[in-house]
Amino acid sequence: LSVNFIDTTAVDDEAMKLLEPLAPQLVWLKLGNTSVTDSGLTTIGKMPALIKLGLEHTLVSDKGIEKLKSLSGLQYLNLTGTNVTAQGVLQLKHLAALQSIYLYQTNVTAADWPLLKQSFPKTVIDTGGYHLPILEGDTTRVTQKK
């Protein structure tokens, strides 16, 4: 099962408890831009089949990340725009299935990247904030007829 709260921001920690009966079958959970906090991650930590978890722009921090250590099948984790630090992310380094972590706009600093890369050698850690060069073909020149 996949649960996506894309059309509402009214999801909070109490609403997370309503997902408990689905826990054994839930493989994808998108909670981006909701009011979920560290307390809500207690429920998520009880979802053994979870593969993809989107927590972008929620109120989670390092304290809540600790509750995700039981998600051995987790492959994708989006923490963009949260209050996590490198120390919080490092709590998940034993999750061998983890393939992608998104950490743009978090409290992870540039000095933390080498340690994260070393701790997650097979995981793509996306830092966001891309700066792409403008190519000649990217602009359009408008000329007037004379």
Backbone as numpy.savetxt, mean C-alpha at the origin, in Angstrom:
# Nx Ny Nz CAx CAy CAz Cx Cy Cz
-12.52 -13.72 -3.31 -13.34 -12.53 -3.31 -12.48 -11.29 -3.31
-13.02 -10.25 -3.91 -12.38 -8.95 -3.93 -13.35 -7.93 -3.36
-12.86 -7.09 -2.45 -13.70 -6.03 -1.87 -13.02 -4.70 -2.16
-13.80 -3.77 -2.72 -13.27 -2.49 -3.14 -14.18 -1.39 -2.62
-13.64 -0.50 -1.82 -14.41 0.62 -1.28 -14.11 1.89 -2.07
-14.15 1.82 -3.37 -13.76 2.93 -4.23 -14.74 4.11 -4.19
-16.00 3.85 -3.92 -17.00 4.91 -3.98 -17.36 5.51 -2.63
-16.67 5.14 -1.58 -17.02 5.66 -0.27 -15.78 5.90 0.58
-15.83 6.94 1.36 -14.76 7.20 2.32 -15.26 6.93 3.74
-16.51 6.51 3.87 -17.13 6.31 5.18 -16.73 4.99 5.84
-15.81 4.26 5.28 -15.38 2.99 5.87 -14.41 3.30 7.01
-14.71 2.73 8.19 -13.85 2.93 9.34 -13.53 1.57 9.98
-12.91 1.60 11.13 -12.48 0.37 11.80 -13.66 -0.54 12.15
-14.78 0.03 12.53 -15.96 -0.78 12.86 -16.48 -1.50 11.62
-16.47 -0.83 10.50 -16.93 -1.45 9.24 -16.03 -2.62 8.85
-14.76 -2.55 9.21 -13.83 -3.63 8.89 -14.26 -4.95 9.53
-14.86 -4.87 10.70 -15.29 -6.07 11.41 -16.37 -6.82 10.61
-17.11 -6.11 9.77 -18.14 -6.75 8.94 -17.53 -7.69 7.90
-16.24 -7.52 7.63 -15.56 -8.38 6.65 -15.07 -9.70 7.25
-15.11 -9.85 8.55 -14.57 -11.05 9.19 -15.14 -12.35 8.65
-16.46 -12.46 8.36 -16.96 -13.72 7.81 -16.39 -14.05 6.43
-15.90 -13.04 5.72 -15.32 -13.25 4.38 -13.83 -13.54 4.42
-13.22 -13.41 5.57 -11.76 -13.50 5.70 -11.12 -14.70 5.02
-11.66 -15.91 5.13 -10.99 -17.05 4.49 -10.97 -16.99 2.97
-11.87 -16.23 2.36 -11.98 -16.18 0.90 -11.50 -14.87 0.29
-11.17 -13.89 1.10 -10.83 -12.57 0.60 -9.38 -12.54 0.12
-9.18 -12.24 -1.17 -7.83 -12.20 -1.73 -7.39 -10.79 -2.11
-8.34 -9.87 -2.28 -7.98 -8.51 -2.68 -8.85 -7.53 -1.91
-8.21 -6.60 -1.21 -8.92 -5.62 -0.41 -8.38 -4.23 -0.72
-9.26 -3.36 -1.23 -8.88 -1.98 -1.56 -9.57 -1.04 -0.59
-8.77 -0.42 0.26 -9.28 0.49 1.29 -8.77 1.92 1.11
-8.20 2.23 -0.04 -7.64 3.55 -0.27 -8.64 4.67 -0.02
-8.15 5.74 0.61 -8.94 6.95 0.88 -10.10 6.70 1.83
-9.96 5.75 2.72 -10.98 5.51 3.73 -10.45 5.97 5.10
-11.25 5.80 6.13 -10.86 6.23 7.49 -10.31 5.09 8.34
-9.80 4.06 7.69 -9.24 2.92 8.43 -7.97 3.35 9.15
-7.85 2.89 10.40 -6.67 3.21 11.23 -5.95 1.91 11.59
-4.98 2.03 12.46 -4.22 0.86 12.92 -5.13 -0.20 13.54
-6.17 0.22 14.22 -7.11 -0.74 14.84 -7.79 -1.61 13.80
-8.11 -1.04 12.65 -8.76 -1.80 11.58 -7.86 -2.88 11.00
-6.56 -2.71 11.14 -5.63 -3.69 10.59 -5.61 -4.98 11.40
-6.17 -4.96 12.59 -6.31 -6.19 13.37 -7.18 -7.18 12.60
-8.27 -6.69 12.03 -9.17 -7.53 11.23 -8.47 -8.01 9.97
-7.74 -7.14 9.31 -7.05 -7.51 8.07 -6.00 -8.59 8.33
-5.35 -8.53 9.48 -4.35 -9.53 9.84 -4.92 -10.93 9.97
-6.24 -11.04 10.00 -6.91 -12.34 10.12 -7.43 -12.83 8.77
-6.90 -12.31 7.69 -7.34 -12.69 6.34 -6.24 -13.50 5.67
-6.19 -14.81 5.88 -5.06 -15.63 5.45 -4.87 -15.74 3.94
-5.90 -15.50 3.15 -5.79 -15.65 1.70 -5.44 -14.34 1.00
-5.28 -13.26 1.74 -5.07 -11.94 1.15 -3.79 -11.88 0.33
-3.93 -11.45 -0.92 -2.80 -11.32 -1.84 -2.49 -9.85 -2.13
-3.55 -9.04 -2.31 -3.38 -7.62 -2.62 -4.10 -6.78 -1.58
-3.38 -5.75 -1.08 -3.93 -4.88 -0.05 -3.59 -3.43 -0.37
-4.62 -2.63 -0.56 -4.46 -1.20 -0.83 -4.85 -0.38 0.38
-3.88 0.23 1.02 -4.12 1.08 2.19 -3.73 2.52 1.92
-3.60 2.89 0.66 -3.15 4.22 0.31 -4.08 5.30 0.87
-3.46 6.36 1.37 -4.16 7.52 1.92 -5.15 7.13 3.02
-4.71 6.24 3.91 -5.49 5.90 5.10 -4.72 6.41 6.32
-5.21 6.11 7.51 -4.61 6.62 8.74 -3.72 5.59 9.42
-3.19 4.63 8.67 -2.36 3.58 9.27 -0.94 4.07 9.50
-0.29 3.43 10.48 1.09 3.78 10.83 1.86 2.49 11.11
3.06 2.63 11.62 3.91 1.48 11.94 3.23 0.52 12.91
2.49 1.06 13.85 1.81 0.24 14.84 0.84 -0.74 14.17
0.14 -0.28 13.15 -0.80 -1.14 12.44 -0.11 -2.13 11.52
0.99 -1.72 10.91 1.71 -2.60 9.99 2.12 -3.89 10.69
2.42 -3.81 11.95 2.78 -4.99 12.73 1.70 -6.08 12.64
0.46 -5.67 12.53 -0.66 -6.61 12.49 -0.78 -7.35 11.16
0.03 -6.96 10.18 -0.01 -7.61 8.86 1.03 -8.71 8.72
1.83 -8.95 9.75 2.92 -9.93 9.67 2.43 -11.35 9.42
1.17 -11.62 9.67 0.63 -12.98 9.48 0.18 -13.24 8.04
0.24 -12.24 7.17 -0.26 -12.38 5.80 0.82 -12.97 4.89
1.09 -14.24 5.04 2.21 -14.89 4.35 2.05 -14.92 2.83
0.85 -14.81 2.30 0.64 -14.82 0.86 0.57 -13.45 0.22
0.74 -12.39 1.03 0.62 -11.02 0.52 1.68 -10.74 -0.54
1.23 -10.29 -1.71 2.13 -9.99 -2.83 2.22 -8.50 -3.12
1.16 -7.76 -2.86 1.05 -6.34 -3.24 0.59 -5.55 -2.02
1.30 -4.47 -1.70 0.93 -3.62 -0.57 1.14 -2.16 -0.94
0.06 -1.39 -0.93 0.14 0.02 -1.25 -0.04 0.83 0.03
1.03 1.52 0.43 1.04 2.35 1.64 1.22 3.83 1.30
1.04 4.20 0.06 1.20 5.58 -0.38 0.37 6.53 0.48
0.97 7.64 0.89 0.25 8.66 1.63 -0.15 8.27 3.04
0.58 7.33 3.64 0.30 6.94 5.03 1.42 7.44 5.94
1.31 7.17 7.22 2.31 7.62 8.19 3.36 6.56 8.51
3.54 5.57 7.65 4.52 4.53 7.94 5.94 5.04 7.75
6.85 4.41 8.47 8.28 4.69 8.35 8.97 3.42 7.88
10.24 3.52 7.64 11.02 2.34 7.23 10.96 1.26 8.32
10.98 1.67 9.57 10.92 0.69 10.67 9.62 -0.11 10.63
8.55 0.54 10.26 7.28 -0.17 10.13 7.30 -1.16 8.98
7.81 -0.73 7.85 7.87 -1.59 6.66 8.78 -2.79 6.92
9.87 -2.58 7.64 10.82 -3.67 7.93 10.19 -4.80 8.73
9.09 -4.53 9.41 8.40 -5.59 10.15 7.85 -6.67 9.21
7.77 -6.37 7.92 7.20 -7.30 6.94 8.26 -8.01 6.11
9.53 -7.86 6.45 10.59 -8.41 5.61 10.58 -9.93 5.51
9.93 -10.61 6.42 9.85 -12.07 6.36 8.75 -12.56 5.41
7.95 -11.67 4.84 6.87 -12.07 3.93 7.48 -12.36 2.55
7.81 -13.62 2.32 8.54 -14.04 1.12 7.76 -13.81 -0.18
6.44 -13.79 -0.13 5.64 -13.63 -1.35 5.52 -12.18 -1.79
5.93 -11.23 -0.94 5.76 -9.81 -1.23 6.55 -9.38 -2.46
5.84 -8.94 -3.49 6.46 -8.56 -4.77 6.53 -7.06 -4.97
5.55 -6.31 -4.43 5.49 -4.86 -4.66 5.05 -4.13 -3.40
5.79 -3.06 -3.07 5.42 -2.17 -1.97 5.46 -0.74 -2.52
4.40 0.00 -2.31 4.32 1.39 -2.77 4.43 2.30 -1.56
5.45 3.18 -1.56 5.77 4.00 -0.39 5.85 5.49 -0.68
5.27 5.95 -1.76 5.30 7.38 -2.09 4.54 8.18 -1.03
5.03 9.34 -0.68 4.42 10.25 0.29 4.23 9.60 1.66
5.22 8.84 2.11 5.21 8.26 3.45 6.33 8.92 4.25
6.58 8.44 5.45 7.66 8.96 6.28 8.96 8.19 6.09
9.06 7.45 5.01 10.30 6.77 4.65 11.21 7.82 4.01
12.45 7.92 4.49 13.37 8.92 3.98 14.33 8.32 2.94
15.00 9.18 2.22 15.97 8.73 1.23 17.08 7.89 1.87
17.43 8.20 3.10 18.46 7.44 3.80 18.01 6.00 4.11
16.71 5.77 4.10 16.17 4.44 4.41 16.18 3.49 3.21
16.25 4.01 2.00 16.10 3.16 0.81 17.12 2.04 0.73
18.40 2.27 0.99 19.35 1.15 0.90 19.00 -0.01 1.84
18.60 0.29 3.05 18.23 -0.76 4.00 16.98 -1.50 3.53
16.01 -0.78 3.00 14.79 -1.42 2.50 15.11 -2.32 1.31
15.94 -1.85 0.40 16.29 -2.67 -0.76 17.05 -3.93 -0.34
17.90 -3.79 0.65 18.64 -4.94 1.16 17.70 -5.92 1.86
16.74 -5.42 2.60 15.82 -6.26 3.36 14.76 -6.92 2.49
14.46 -6.32 1.34 13.46 -6.84 0.41 14.10 -7.02 -0.97
15.06 -7.93 -1.11 15.82 -8.04 -2.36 14.98 -8.44 -3.59
13.90 -9.15 -3.40 13.09 -9.60 -4.53 11.81 -8.78 -4.69
11.69 -7.71 -3.94 10.48 -6.90 -3.95 10.74 -5.58 -4.66
9.82 -5.17 -5.52 9.90 -3.86 -6.15 9.35 -2.85 -5.15
10.19 -1.90 -4.78 9.77 -0.85 -3.85 9.62 0.43 -4.66
8.40 0.87 -4.79 8.08 2.03 -5.62 8.05 3.28 -4.74
8.91 4.23 -5.05 9.01 5.46 -4.27 8.19 6.60 -4.84
7.64 6.42 -6.04 6.83 7.47 -6.65 7.64 8.72 -6.94
6.95 9.82 -7.13 7.62 11.09 -7.37 8.45 11.11 -8.62
7.95 10.53 -9.68 8.71 10.38 -10.90 8.96 11.74 -11.56
10.15 11.89 -12.11 10.51 13.08 -12.88 10.97 12.61 -14.24
10.14 12.82 -15.22 10.45 12.36 -16.57 10.88 13.53 -17.43
11.87 13.33 -18.28 12.29 14.42 -19.16 11.23 14.69 -20.23
11.15 15.94 -20.64 10.24 16.29 -21.73 10.95 15.98 -23.03
10.30 15.19 -23.84 10.86 14.81 -25.13 10.32 15.72 -26.21
11.06 15.80 -27.29 10.67 16.69 -28.38 9.25 16.37 -28.88
8.89 15.12 -28.94 7.57 14.73 -29.41 6.45 14.97 -28.42
6.77 15.41 -27.20 5.76 15.64 -26.17 5.04 16.97 -26.33
5.57 17.86 -27.13 4.94 19.17 -27.27 4.36 19.33 -28.66
3.41 20.20 -28.77 2.79 20.48 -30.05 3.06 21.95 -30.39
3.48 22.16 -31.61 3.74 23.51 -32.06 2.55 23.97 -32.90
2.02 25.12 -32.53 0.88 25.68 -33.25 1.40 26.80 -34.13
1.08 26.72 -35.40 1.49 27.78 -36.32 0.24 28.39 -36.95
0.30 29.66 -37.21 -0.83 30.36 -37.83 -0.61 30.44 -39.33
-1.71 30.33 -40.07 -1.62 30.51 -41.52 -1.49 31.98 -41.81
-0.66 32.29 -42.79 -0.48 33.71 -43.17 -1.18 34.00 -44.46
